Amino acid sequence: MRDVPKLYFGLIIAFIVSFGSVFVQQAGFMPFAIVCGSMVAGLLAWRWTNWRHPADPKRLLPIYLITAAMLMLHLWEEYVFDFAPRIAELNGTTWSGAEFLFMILFVLPSVWIMGAIGIYFRNPLGNYVAWLIFVGMIFGEPAHILVFPIKTAGPYDYFPGMWTALFPLVTALWGIHVILDDLKRQRAAEGAA
Amino acid sequence: MTNSTHPQTAALDGRQVWDHMDDRPVRLEVPSWVYFLLLVSTSITVGIAAVLYLPWPIAVSNIASVLVALAFWRRHTYGRVASRRILPLYIFGIVVLLLQGLEAWGLGFVDHMSGWVAESVRGTEFTEAIHLSVLSIVSSCLFLVGAIGVFFHHPLGSYLAWFLFVVAIAQGVFPFVAILPAGGGIYFPGMAMGVVAVVTGSTGLRRLFSLPTIDHKEVSDA
């Protein structure tokens, strides 16, 4: 019988490679490291934890939806205050507003919002998307406070995305806690059975 | 110990208390008519903002969607809430609207609209920033919050479910309506995903009508 989680693993690797190869050329190394690094770290976390034990959607879905909503709000702040050109300046690339919109405001959100359907149906791929987002929030959001403003020439000042950066991080940590706790319960239930 | 000089104090277990508040849990019970009035107020406010800042065809489309959704919600879900089982289609609807926004943005919706109406009645130019902010990004955020409301059986979440599917139909039809006054041609940005949006919206509405609703009071007491 085909091992479905392994198939998903292969699909995810293919997605990361395709997306990453385009993204690094557009945005430069720093955003690539954050976004694709999160994809890889999320993949490993998913593989090592609940890839065969998707979390109970009644516990995970609302937290995931809150995180997704706050992330959209954060991306809106980045769009309004011209995140892409500022990052391009830091990286010495030419990441345009249009490229940012396409990849970060349309393509990726479509993937992670669809991930919510996967979580609803307790699909392993949906749980990978949850890991991707949660790990991404841990890697990427503090950078708006601790990395980007410091790397910018001049005194510490506002960097696009700063005001809304930390809130999705909180719910991401909550989401990870729920995934791990749910996994512990599932394993305990299996052990008892 | 009692304070016999002040009639409004009371002695309780030997303590003087100046008020009668305690820390027992309190449930905020919101009557359905309050939600209805909240929605009416929001509709009026959003409607005014839409007329002031968006080209009138887009404002009319969105105001009509708000009102139709309100009518459906009032008729079918008032005092009750939508089932969580609408969530997969609802979430799919958010993605469809986002992808329609991508198609529209990528293929020059704002430029095409300027061939019909370029400004709001107030003279605010309809720009890409307004198009994206209002019609794609903020609305996606709002609908995601609505999904949380649907999940937790909140009446306002149920309204947003109706609104999402109605707006999917309205935004799906809009490019087909806009094409002639905008200068003709065979394509208007948003048309391709508009077809998917109409199908998603109609399916969603049918499902909302067919799924059993849950008594809001039963949910509150659960």
Interface residues (C-beta under 8 A of the other chain):
Chain A: L61 P62 L65 I66 A68 A69 M72 L73 L75 W76 Y79 V80 L101 F102 L105 F106 V107 P109 S110 I113 M114 A116 I117 Y120 F121
Chain B: L87 P88 I91 F92 I94 V95 L98 L99 G101 L102 W105 G106 A129 L132 S133 S136 I137 V138 S140 C141 L144 V145 A147 I148 F151 F152
